[in-house]
Structure formats: C-alpha cells, structure tokens
Amino acid sequence: MDYLLLPVLSFLVGIIVGLTGIGGASLITPMLIFIFQVPPSIAVSSDVVAATLMKVVGSVKHWQQQTLDTEVVKWLALGSVPGSLFGVGILHYIKHTGEQNLDNILLHLLGVTILLITVLALVQLLLLTFFPKLTLPELPKLDLNTNVGRFLTMLLGAILGCLVGLTSVSSGSMFALVLIGFFRLDARKLVGTDITQAAILLFFTSLGHLSLGTVNWNLVLPIWLGSVPGVLLGAKICQITPQRPLRFIIYAILMMVSWKLVYQA
C-alpha cells in the first residue's frame, strides 16, 4: 500500500468535508476499498476510529463558541450510542458465526446507505435550486420538554446510530437532516450540534470496532495526518466557494460510488 498517497487523498477529502459538510466516511471508506484494496470490514472500522478525532476537534471548538444545542445533543446521544453498539454487536455476531461473509454484507450496506443519503440530499438540493419558493409540508417539531419528544428523539438516534455502527456512514449527513426537519435549528447551531453528537456517537462506536479487532492503525494515522488539516483548510475557504455546483459534483460521485459498492458485492 502507498502510505504517502493515503494522507494526500485524505487531505483532499478533508477539504471537501470542510467545504460542503458532506460526511468524510461516505468518501474515505469507498476510497480505502477501491483505491487501496482494503477489505470492507477493516475499511469501515479504521474509518470510524479516524473520523472520531475530526469530530472531537470540531465539537470542542463549537463547545467553546457555544454554537450548539446541548439538550438535542444529549437526547440524540442517549439513543444513538446504544444504537451504534447494537450495530457493532451485529457485526460481532456475523464475524463469529462465520455463516455469512462479513465483507460482502458490508459492501451491500455501504452502497445502500450512501445511495439513500445521497438521493435524499440531492432531492433537497434540487428543490432548493429549481423551486426556491416551493413550500413543502413540515415535519412535526419534537419538543424535548415532553416525554414523547424525548422518546422519539432517542428512537431516531437509535436507528441512525445502528446504521453508523454497521457502516461508519451517516454520522453527520442523516443526523443533519433530522436536526433540520425535527428541531428547526438555525444555521449557527446546526453544524455545532451535528458535529458534537457525531463526536459522542463515534467515540463509543470506535470502542466497539476496536473490540472487533478490525482497526488498522497503519490506515488510521495517515488518514488523521491528511484529513484534519484538510478540514481546517476547507472550513476557511468555504466562504468564497460556490456551494451548490460543488455539491452537485460530489453527489454525482457518491451516486457512482454507491452503485459500484452494491454491484461489486
């Protein structure tokens, strides 16, 4: 494996994440599988651990700036953490029973998950671009002062957390859609809340993947080396970069990646 190429490509992915907010796992995990020929189980686990540092660094910054909603973070995390550990538990079961090929299953899951996230995000972007005055029915706003609101928040967190535990994908993208749709967070707090809940989720998810024995530190360290400065640079230049054309390009790439993942499996 070319360990010099990995941090360079991770740096480019980091810039894309900083520029667009599109989750790094949607790009890094397929990159490890297709370019570096890493088995899917190792790619997923290594990416989970690598992504944790980026999220923690970002969440500390937003905590200092108070640009997050702590109540939303708390109730989402109460659902997403056990959900992610349940997802990792499923991987443990598959690995130890040996009845199914773990790598083939993960290829399918990765492909379907990335495709779902990309289609939802692309539809939203197309509607905003071509029908800016279109008024769509709003989802019910969840009230965290009620038991029903807290339960539904934990349930949403658990479902998405399970997906993260299984595939490493959607710790940011799907949760961002939930924060917009069900909590009406303003732009100032949306990113901070999303990153902070993802940091908590990925911390516990990474512990679960470490217990699987499928984390390769020779992959994690170069990804850290490239992606962290890449995210910081991307965040700095995002103010002067046209977002919608860039997102269209990235979503098109993700559509092709997800199709190849499903087809290859």
Backbone torsions as a table, in degrees:
resi	resn	phi	psi	omega
1	MET	NA	142.0	178.7
2	ASP	-86.5	99.0	-176.9
3	TYR	-78.4	-7.4	172.9
4	LEU	-83.9	-34.2	179.9
5	LEU	-70.9	-34.2	-176.8
6	LEU	-60.2	-49.9	177.6
7	PRO	-64.9	-31.0	178.2
8	VAL	-65.2	-48.7	178.8
9	LEU	-67.1	-36.0	177.1
10	SER	-64.8	-34.8	176.2
11	PHE	-62.6	-43.5	178.9
12	LEU	-65.2	-40.6	176.8
13	VAL	-63.6	-41.0	178.4
14	GLY	-59.5	-40.5	177.7
15	ILE	-62.0	-43.7	179.4
16	ILE	-61.3	-42.9	178.8
17	VAL	-62.4	-44.9	179.4
18	GLY	-65.4	-33.6	-178.6
19	LEU	-76.7	-42.8	-167.7
20	THR	-114.5	-19.4	-175.3
21	GLY	81.7	-2.0	177.9
22	ILE	-66.9	133.1	-173.0
23	GLY	-59.4	136.2	-179.2
24	GLY	-65.4	-32.0	-178.3
25	ALA	-63.9	-32.4	179.1
26	SER	-63.9	-22.0	-178.7
27	LEU	-106.6	-42.4	-174.4
28	ILE	-70.7	-43.9	-179.0
29	THR	-61.0	-49.5	175.0
30	PRO	-60.8	-35.4	177.8
31	MET	-60.0	-43.8	179.1
32	LEU	-64.2	-38.2	-177.2
33	ILE	-72.1	-47.5	-171.2
34	PHE	-86.8	-41.1	-175.5
35	ILE	-86.3	-40.8	-175.1
36	PHE	-104.5	2.3	174.9
37	GLN	57.7	37.4	178.7
38	VAL	-84.0	133.8	176.1
39	PRO	-56.0	140.1	-175.9
40	PRO	-53.3	-39.3	-179.0
41	SER	-62.7	-39.8	178.7
42	ILE	-73.6	-38.0	179.6
43	ALA	-62.6	-45.8	-179.3
44	VAL	-62.8	-50.6	-177.3
45	SER	-63.4	-44.0	-178.9
46	SER	-65.6	-37.3	179.8
47	ASP	-68.5	-37.8	177.5
48	VAL	-58.6	-48.2	-179.4
49	VAL	-65.3	-41.5	-179.1
50	ALA	-65.2	-39.6	-177.4
51	ALA	-69.4	-25.6	-176.6
52	THR	-59.6	-42.8	-178.0
53	LEU	-62.8	-44.0	179.4
54	MET	-58.5	-44.3	-177.9
55	LYS	-68.6	-40.2	-179.6
56	VAL	-64.3	-44.5	178.1
57	VAL	-58.6	-45.3	179.8
58	GLY	-66.5	-39.1	-177.7
59	SER	-68.4	-36.5	177.1
60	VAL	-61.8	-42.4	179.2
61	LYS	-62.2	-44.4	-179.0
62	HIS	-70.7	-32.7	175.9
63	TRP	-62.8	-43.4	178.3
64	GLN	-62.9	-37.3	-178.9
65	GLN	-83.1	-9.2	-176.7
66	GLN	58.5	36.9	178.2
67	THR	-103.5	55.2	177.1
68	LEU	-155.5	160.7	177.4
69	ASP	-105.3	104.6	-173.4
70	THR	-66.1	-32.7	179.9
71	GLU	-66.9	-43.0	178.4
72	VAL	-63.9	-43.0	178.3
73	VAL	-58.5	-46.3	-175.8
74	LYS	-61.7	-50.2	-174.7
75	TRP	-73.9	-32.3	173.8
76	LEU	-66.0	-42.7	-178.3
77	ALA	-65.2	-35.2	178.8
78	LEU	-62.8	-24.1	175.2
79	GLY	-96.0	-41.1	-172.5
80	SER	-71.7	-34.6	-178.6
81	VAL	-64.8	-54.2	175.6
82	PRO	-62.4	-32.9	177.6
83	GLY	-62.5	-43.2	179.9
84	SER	-67.0	-38.9	178.7
85	LEU	-66.9	-32.6	174.5
86	PHE	-64.6	-42.0	177.3
87	GLY	-60.8	-43.5	177.0
88	VAL	-64.2	-36.3	178.0
89	GLY	-61.5	-37.3	176.0
90	ILE	-62.0	-42.2	178.2
91	LEU	-63.8	-39.8	176.1
92	HIS	-57.9	-46.3	-177.3
93	TYR	-62.5	-46.3	-179.8
94	ILE	-62.5	-41.5	-177.3
95	LYS	-66.2	-40.9	-173.5
96	HIS	-84.3	-25.9	177.2
97	THR	-76.7	-33.7	178.2
98	GLY	70.5	9.4	-178.5
99	GLU	-76.2	-27.4	180.0
100	GLN	-123.3	153.2	177.3
101	ASN	-80.5	111.6	-175.1
102	LEU	-60.2	-41.4	-177.6
103	ASP	-64.7	-40.6	178.6
104	ASN	-65.6	-40.5	178.5
105	ILE	-63.1	-43.0	-178.8
106	LEU	-67.3	-34.9	176.0
107	LEU	-60.1	-45.6	178.0
108	HIS	-62.7	-48.2	-178.0
109	LEU	-61.5	-44.2	178.4
110	LEU	-59.6	-48.1	-177.9
111	GLY	-61.4	-48.3	-178.4
112	VAL	-65.5	-42.0	-178.7
113	THR	-65.0	-47.8	179.4
114	ILE	-62.9	-40.0	179.1
115	LEU	-62.6	-44.4	-179.9
116	LEU	-61.3	-48.6	-178.9
117	ILE	-62.2	-43.5	-177.5
118	THR	-65.7	-43.2	-179.9
119	VAL	-62.3	-45.0	179.7
120	LEU	-61.3	-46.1	-179.2
121	ALA	-66.7	-37.7	-179.3
122	LEU	-67.9	-41.8	177.3
123	VAL	-60.7	-44.7	178.5
124	GLN	-60.3	-43.6	-179.0
125	LEU	-66.1	-41.5	179.2
126	LEU	-63.9	-41.4	178.9
127	LEU	-63.6	-42.6	179.7
128	LEU	-66.8	-32.5	-176.7
129	THR	-78.6	-48.5	-172.2
130	PHE	-97.7	-18.9	178.8
131	PHE	-132.6	63.5	-174.9
132	PRO	-62.5	-23.7	-178.1
133	LYS	-96.9	1.4	-179.7
134	LEU	-68.0	129.2	178.8
135	THR	-105.6	115.3	179.9
136	LEU	-98.6	152.3	176.2
137	PRO	-59.1	134.6	-178.3
138	GLU	-85.8	145.6	173.5
139	LEU	-71.3	153.3	179.1
140	PRO	-65.1	135.5	178.6
141	LYS	-78.6	130.5	-179.1
142	LEU	-84.4	127.8	-179.3
143	ASP	-99.5	111.7	-177.0
144	LEU	-76.7	-0.2	174.3
145	ASN	-86.7	-4.9	178.8
146	THR	-113.8	154.9	178.9
147	ASN	-66.2	-35.9	179.0
148	VAL	-64.6	-44.4	179.3
149	GLY	-61.7	-40.9	179.2
150	ARG	-67.6	-42.2	-179.9
151	PHE	-63.1	-46.3	-179.4
152	LEU	-64.8	-35.9	177.3
153	THR	-64.4	-44.5	178.2
154	MET	-64.8	-37.4	179.6
155	LEU	-65.0	-44.9	176.4
156	LEU	-60.8	-43.5	178.7
157	GLY	-61.0	-41.0	-178.4
158	ALA	-65.1	-42.9	-178.7
159	ILE	-64.1	-48.7	-179.3
160	LEU	-69.8	-34.8	177.7
161	GLY	-62.3	-37.7	177.7
162	CYS	-62.7	-41.0	177.1
163	LEU	-61.4	-41.7	179.4
164	VAL	-64.7	-43.5	179.3
165	GLY	-60.8	-35.3	-178.7
166	LEU	-79.0	-39.1	-167.5
167	THR	-122.8	-15.4	-174.0
168	SER	76.9	-9.4	-176.2
169	VAL	-92.4	149.3	170.2
170	SER	87.8	11.0	177.0
171	SER	-62.0	-23.5	178.7
172	GLY	-113.2	-48.7	-170.3
173	SER	-62.5	-53.7	-176.8
174	MET	-69.3	-37.0	178.6
175	PHE	-66.2	-34.0	177.7
176	ALA	-62.6	-41.2	177.2
177	LEU	-63.0	-38.2	177.4
178	VAL	-65.4	-43.5	-179.3
179	LEU	-63.4	-37.6	179.0
180	ILE	-72.7	-46.5	-172.8
181	GLY	-74.3	-39.8	-171.6
182	PHE	-106.4	-13.5	-176.5
183	PHE	-123.8	-9.4	176.8
184	ARG	52.9	39.9	-179.7
185	LEU	-69.4	140.9	177.2
186	ASP	-74.1	165.0	-174.8
187	ALA	-58.4	-33.4	-176.2
188	ARG	-65.0	-37.8	-177.3
189	LYS	-98.6	-13.1	-176.4
190	LEU	-62.1	-52.1	-176.3
191	VAL	-64.2	-45.2	-178.7
192	GLY	-63.3	-41.4	178.8
193	THR	-66.2	-42.2	-179.9
194	ASP	-62.5	-47.5	-178.2
195	ILE	-66.1	-40.0	-176.5
196	THR	-68.6	-44.2	178.0
197	GLN	-65.7	-34.2	178.6
198	ALA	-67.3	-35.7	179.1
199	ALA	-63.5	-44.8	178.6
200	ILE	-64.4	-46.7	-179.2
201	LEU	-60.0	-48.7	-176.3
202	LEU	-69.9	-29.4	177.5
203	PHE	-59.6	-49.6	-178.9
204	PHE	-73.6	-35.2	177.2
205	THR	-63.3	-40.0	-179.9
206	SER	-65.0	-34.9	175.9
207	LEU	-62.4	-40.6	177.7
208	GLY	-63.9	-41.7	-179.9
209	HIS	-71.0	-31.1	174.5
210	LEU	-62.5	-35.2	179.3
211	SER	-71.0	-20.2	177.1
212	LEU	-72.6	-23.1	-177.7
213	GLY	77.7	21.6	-177.5
214	THR	-112.7	15.8	176.9
215	VAL	-90.2	127.6	178.6
216	ASN	-109.2	108.3	-176.3
217	TRP	-68.6	-20.6	174.9
218	ASN	-69.2	-15.8	173.1
219	LEU	-95.4	-40.9	-175.1
220	VAL	-61.3	-47.7	-174.9
221	LEU	-63.8	-46.4	175.7
222	PRO	-62.8	-34.7	177.1
223	ILE	-64.1	-44.1	175.7
224	TRP	-58.1	-46.6	-176.3
225	LEU	-58.1	-37.3	-178.2
226	GLY	-91.8	-42.7	-169.4
227	SER	-74.3	-36.9	-176.8
228	VAL	-63.1	-52.5	175.7
229	PRO	-65.0	-30.0	177.5
230	GLY	-63.4	-43.6	177.6
231	VAL	-61.7	-44.0	-179.9
232	LEU	-62.5	-41.5	178.9
233	LEU	-67.9	-44.3	179.2
234	GLY	-59.6	-40.6	178.9
235	ALA	-63.5	-32.8	-178.7
236	LYS	-72.7	-36.9	-174.3
237	ILE	-97.4	1.4	-177.3
238	CYS	-66.1	-23.6	-178.4
239	GLN	-65.5	-28.0	-174.2
240	ILE	-107.7	6.0	-177.6
241	THR	-105.9	129.4	177.0
242	PRO	-64.6	118.9	-170.6
243	GLN	-75.9	-44.4	-171.5
244	ARG	-66.0	-46.5	176.6
245	PRO	-59.8	-39.1	180.0
246	LEU	-64.8	-42.0	179.7
247	ARG	-65.5	-39.1	177.0
248	PHE	-57.4	-44.2	-179.6
249	ILE	-63.0	-46.6	-178.6
250	ILE	-64.5	-41.9	179.8
251	TYR	-64.5	-37.0	176.8
252	ALA	-62.4	-42.1	177.4
253	ILE	-62.5	-44.0	-179.3
254	LEU	-64.5	-35.4	177.0
255	MET	-61.7	-44.1	179.2
256	MET	-66.7	-40.1	179.2
257	VAL	-62.7	-46.7	-178.0
258	SER	-63.5	-39.2	178.4
259	TRP	-64.1	-40.8	179.6
260	LYS	-66.5	-37.4	178.3
261	LEU	-62.1	-46.8	-179.9
262	VAL	-67.4	-42.8	-177.5
263	TYR	-65.5	-41.7	-178.4
264	GLN	-65.6	-34.7	-179.8
265	ALA	-68.3	NA	NA
